[in-house]
Amino acid sequence: MNKFHDLQSPDNSGTTTNTLPVTGFLRLTQIVGNPKTKPPTPAIIPVCKSSWWDGVNKGIYPQPVKIGARTTAWKVEDIMRLVSKLGEQS
């Protein structure tokens, strides 16, 4: 059983695919990416942090879950639904 879901189809160019666990949580930098990490974290939803939070407040993006006193995350399932919804709109 595959525990990961491919966001991109693999191609023959030797590039890696972005994979997410089927269940669990994602932090904001895992969703919007972080070019400063080594290697850079690719964005699942390519918006800046302030645009993401604005979308959360407007109900465009999923609501976060507090998993600790200073830790906010989003359910992988919610992000995958958002990716599918955005894909249907394009």
Backbone as CSV, one residue per row, in Angstrom:
resi,resn,N_x,N_y,N_z,CA_x,CA_y,CA_z,C_x,C_y,C_z
1,MET,0.849,-1.181,0.000,0.000,0.000,0.000,0.888,1.236,0.000
2,ASN,0.601,2.185,-0.873,1.393,3.402,-0.990,0.984,4.395,0.085
3,LYS,1.925,4.812,0.922,1.640,5.756,1.997,1.801,7.198,1.547
4,PHE,2.224,7.422,0.304,2.452,8.766,-0.197,1.615,9.004,-1.439
5,HIS,1.266,10.259,-1.655,0.493,10.639,-2.820,1.346,11.558,-3.682
6,ASP,1.510,11.216,-4.961,2.304,12.054,-5.864,1.505,13.268,-6.276
7,LEU,2.088,14.460,-6.115,1.465,15.687,-6.588,1.777,15.911,-8.053
8,GLN,2.904,15.413,-8.507,3.301,15.571,-9.898,3.574,14.192,-10.474
9,SER,3.289,14.046,-11.738,3.600,12.784,-12.395,5.101,12.692,-12.613
10,PRO,5.682,11.534,-12.392,7.108,11.410,-12.651,7.381,11.532,-14.146
11,ASP,8.486,12.117,-14.492,8.870,12.199,-15.896,10.215,11.524,-16.091
12,ASN,10.664,11.473,-17.305,11.910,10.777,-17.619,13.131,11.675,-17.529
13,SER,12.979,12.891,-17.000,14.109,13.817,-16.949,14.994,13.601,-15.724
14,GLY,14.608,12.693,-14.857,15.407,12.441,-13.675,15.054,13.338,-12.500
15,THR,14.056,14.195,-12.654,13.653,15.053,-11.546,12.832,14.263,-10.553
16,THR,12.851,14.696,-9.309,12.084,14.014,-8.280,10.674,14.581,-8.247
17,THR,9.753,13.786,-7.742,8.380,14.246,-7.616,8.134,14.701,-6.193
18,ASN,7.220,15.618,-6.030,6.801,16.040,-4.701,5.819,15.016,-4.182
19,THR,6.081,14.480,-3.003,5.166,13.510,-2.429,4.752,13.979,-1.048
20,LEU,3.540,13.641,-0.695,3.004,13.957,0.620,2.510,12.685,1.261
21,PRO,2.572,12.607,2.580,1.955,11.464,3.240,0.443,11.527,3.032
22,VAL,-0.224,10.395,3.107,-1.668,10.351,2.915,-2.379,11.025,4.085
23,THR,-1.852,10.864,5.281,-2.418,11.510,6.459,-1.300,12.206,7.218
24,GLY,-1.683,13.106,8.085,-0.698,13.815,8.891,-0.907,15.309,8.807
25,PHE,0.137,16.056,9.114,0.063,17.505,9.158,1.197,18.127,8.365
26,LEU,0.943,19.324,7.850,1.955,20.097,7.141,2.093,21.453,7.801
27,ARG,3.320,21.906,7.937,3.581,23.260,8.424,3.482,24.225,7.247
28,LEU,3.386,25.517,7.552,3.191,26.520,6.512,4.293,26.498,5.461
29,THR,5.554,26.360,5.885,6.646,26.363,4.903,6.597,25.148,3.981
30,GLN,5.975,24.074,4.418,5.805,22.910,3.551,4.719,23.163,2.507
31,ILE,3.793,24.064,2.807,2.698,24.371,1.888,3.115,25.450,0.889
32,VAL,3.656,26.555,1.392,4.010,27.680,0.510,5.466,27.637,0.056
33,GLY,6.238,26.693,0.555,7.618,26.530,0.147,8.573,27.431,0.919
34,ASN,9.851,27.110,0.799,10.892,27.910,1.421,12.163,27.786,0.581
35,PRO,12.474,28.823,-0.227,13.650,28.746,-1.091,14.976,28.846,-0.333
36,LYS,14.926,29.206,0.949,16.160,29.393,1.714,16.712,28.105,2.311
37,THR,15.910,27.051,2.371,16.403,25.791,2.924,17.282,25.096,1.900
38,LYS,18.131,24.203,2.382,18.994,23.433,1.488,18.677,21.966,1.657
39,PRO,18.116,21.307,0.659,17.649,21.857,-0.611,16.378,22.678,-0.392
40,PRO,16.062,23.581,-1.323,14.864,24.413,-1.174,13.595,23.566,-1.078
41,THR,12.657,24.002,-0.255,11.373,23.327,-0.124,10.450,23.853,-1.211
42,PRO,9.998,22.991,-2.139,9.108,23.474,-3.195,7.712,23.767,-2.642
43,ALA,7.038,24.727,-3.257,5.695,25.104,-2.820,4.660,24.140,-3.385
44,ILE,3.702,23.785,-2.560,2.534,23.039,-3.022,1.522,24.051,-3.569
45,ILE,1.328,25.129,-2.817,0.484,26.251,-3.231,1.428,27.452,-3.343
46,PRO,1.714,27.933,-4.543,2.734,28.976,-4.720,2.228,30.391,-4.415
47,VAL,2.022,30.669,-3.152,1.662,32.011,-2.696,2.573,32.369,-1.534
48,CYS,2.662,33.660,-1.213,3.485,34.068,-0.073,2.710,33.809,1.231
49,LYS,3.422,33.850,2.335,2.810,33.559,3.630,1.647,34.492,3.945
50,SER,1.809,35.794,3.658,0.734,36.735,3.977,-0.502,36.472,3.116
51,SER,-0.307,36.099,1.854,-1.450,35.758,0.997,-2.136,34.486,1.494
52,TRP,-1.334,33.542,1.973,-1.908,32.310,2.525,-2.795,32.636,3.720
53,TRP,-2.271,33.411,4.673,-3.046,33.748,5.864,-4.290,34.571,5.509
54,ASP,-4.184,35.440,4.520,-5.342,36.197,4.057,-6.397,35.245,3.501
55,GLY,-5.969,34.260,2.722,-6.885,33.249,2.186,-7.516,32.395,3.274
56,VAL,-6.762,32.085,4.318,-7.314,31.331,5.455,-8.398,32.168,6.127
57,ASN,-8.107,33.443,6.365,-9.076,34.325,7.022,-10.334,34.531,6.188
58,LYS,-10.196,34.505,4.863,-11.349,34.682,3.969,-12.088,33.376,3.677
59,GLY,-11.559,32.250,4.154,-12.199,30.965,3.926,-11.843,30.321,2.595
60,ILE,-10.864,30.872,1.888,-10.417,30.305,0.614,-9.559,29.069,0.864
61,TYR,-8.702,29.143,1.873,-7.813,28.047,2.226,-8.290,27.406,3.529
62,PRO,-7.902,26.158,3.785,-8.368,25.450,4.982,-7.911,26.111,6.284
63,GLN,-8.687,25.891,7.313,-8.352,26.386,8.643,-7.232,25.529,9.241
64,PRO,-6.328,26.143,9.983,-5.231,25.385,10.597,-5.691,24.655,11.854
65,VAL,-4.812,23.787,12.313,-5.009,23.045,13.551,-3.854,23.406,14.475
66,LYS,-4.140,23.770,15.706,-3.079,24.016,16.691,-2.642,22.664,17.245
67,ILE,-1.391,22.301,16.992,-0.893,21.022,17.503,0.062,21.211,18.669
68,GLY,0.226,22.450,19.084,1.054,22.791,20.226,0.832,24.247,20.571
69,ALA,1.414,24.688,21.674,1.224,26.070,22.121,1.678,27.075,21.061
70,ARG,2.748,26.755,20.341,3.269,27.673,19.325,3.412,26.997,17.964
71,THR,2.631,25.952,17.741,2.748,25.185,16.509,1.404,25.095,15.808
72,THR,1.378,25.591,14.580,0.183,25.548,13.750,0.478,24.685,12.539
73,ALA,-0.485,23.875,12.143,-0.309,22.999,10.983,-1.653,22.835,10.279
74,TRP,-1.593,22.210,9.119,-2.791,21.919,8.344,-2.837,20.434,8.066
75,LYS,-4.046,19.869,8.042,-4.210,18.455,7.736,-3.851,18.221,6.275
76,VAL,-3.074,17.177,6.017,-2.688,16.820,4.653,-3.936,16.623,3.798
77,GLU,-4.950,15.995,4.354,-6.180,15.742,3.601,-6.818,17.049,3.128
78,ASP,-6.810,18.082,3.991,-7.374,19.382,3.620,-6.580,20.032,2.488
79,ILE,-5.269,19.913,2.544,-4.420,20.497,1.501,-4.613,19.743,0.187
80,MET,-4.730,18.428,0.236,-4.946,17.647,-0.977,-6.295,17.989,-1.614
81,ARG,-7.333,18.197,-0.785,-8.634,18.625,-1.319,-8.506,19.987,-1.996
82,LEU,-7.753,20.900,-1.385,-7.545,22.218,-1.964,-6.823,22.116,-3.305
83,VAL,-5.786,21.296,-3.382,-5.048,21.112,-4.635,-5.984,20.577,-5.713
84,SER,-6.814,19.599,-5.371,-7.768,19.042,-6.345,-8.766,20.110,-6.785
85,LYS,-9.281,20.875,-5.831,-10.257,21.927,-6.142,-9.641,22.982,-7.059
86,LEU,-8.423,23.414,-6.766,-7.748,24.394,-7.596,-7.455,23.838,-8.985
87,GLY,-7.131,22.547,-9.063,-6.874,21.907,-10.339,-8.122,21.839,-11.210
88,GLU,-9.273,21.646,-10.590,-10.535,21.598,-11.329,-10.909,22.975,-11.861
89,GLN,-10.510,24.046,-11.170,-10.859,25.397,-11.579,-10.035,25.877,-12.766
90,SER,-8.868,25.286,-12.978,-8.008,25.786,-14.056,-8.323,25.156,-15.385
